[in-house]
Amino acid sequence: MPDTACWMNKAALYELLASAFCYPSEEVASALASGEFAEAFQEIGAANGVDERHLEERAEALRAYVGRGADAVLHALRREHTRLFIGHGSTLISPYAGVWDSVAKGKKPMLMVGAESMAIERFMRRCGVGQPEGTNEPLDHAATLLEFMYYLCLVKADAVKPSAHADVRDGDYRAFFDEHLAKFAAPFADEVMRQTTEPFFASSAWLLRELVA
């Protein structure tokens, strides 16, 4: 397969996963209720070499949403997203890579100012990526990391051109994957699978775990 097609397949995978770990949207809920998300999950996973038998099992779990109605699905997803990643007073599973890095090193986790959080921000900003205008959200959120990998794949495929001030280097995809994404995504995905019974989050975490395995 030509390199461009491989990078576009990877981009599609990261885009799919990013949609699973940001705050659930009406678009995702509609795709689950119609069965389109399950189909995309299976097709994109297969295009990236994920075991098709296990993909079918996970896609079948996602088909449990078909026929429930988009509004009901959206309510269920947002309730579970809040329980897992936002919480009420305390967070069950932190979606921030810097928090996981600090805990792994026996340090007190602090949003945005930990060593890993700052390293991720420096890397992204060098590549021309920062917080959306008017926001100050940490850049080490799981969904943001996946969106950044999506961007790097598109750059590798020559599907997008970095901005004039960006410095995107040939080895950035592999460097960011190894140095930042993989070491966070593996334990994060394992914990999501352990804590949730909602098929959307369980299947998405499984696919993320397959990606970084």
Salt bridges, closest charged atoms under 4 A:
ASP51 OD2 - HIS54 ND1 2.82
GLU56 OE2 - ARG63 NH1 3.37
GLU57 OE2 - ARG53 NH1 3.53
GLU60 OE1 - ARG63 NH1 2.99
GLU80 OE1 - ARG83 NE 2.81
ASP101 OD2 - LYS105 NZ 3.29
ASP101 OD1 - LYS183 NZ 3.88
GLU116 OE2 - HIS180 ND1 2.76
GLU116 OE1 - LYS183 NZ 3.77
GLU121 OE2 - ARG125 NE 2.88
ASP158 OD1 - LYS161 NZ 3.88
ASP167 OD2 - ARG169 NH2 2.78
ASP170 OD1 - LYS156 NZ 3.04
ASP172 OD1 - ARG126 NH2 2.95
ASP178 OD1 - ARG174 NH1 3.08
GLU179 OE1 - HIS180 NE2 3.97
ASP190 OD1 - ARG209 NE 2.89
GLU191 OE2 - ARG194 NH2 2.81
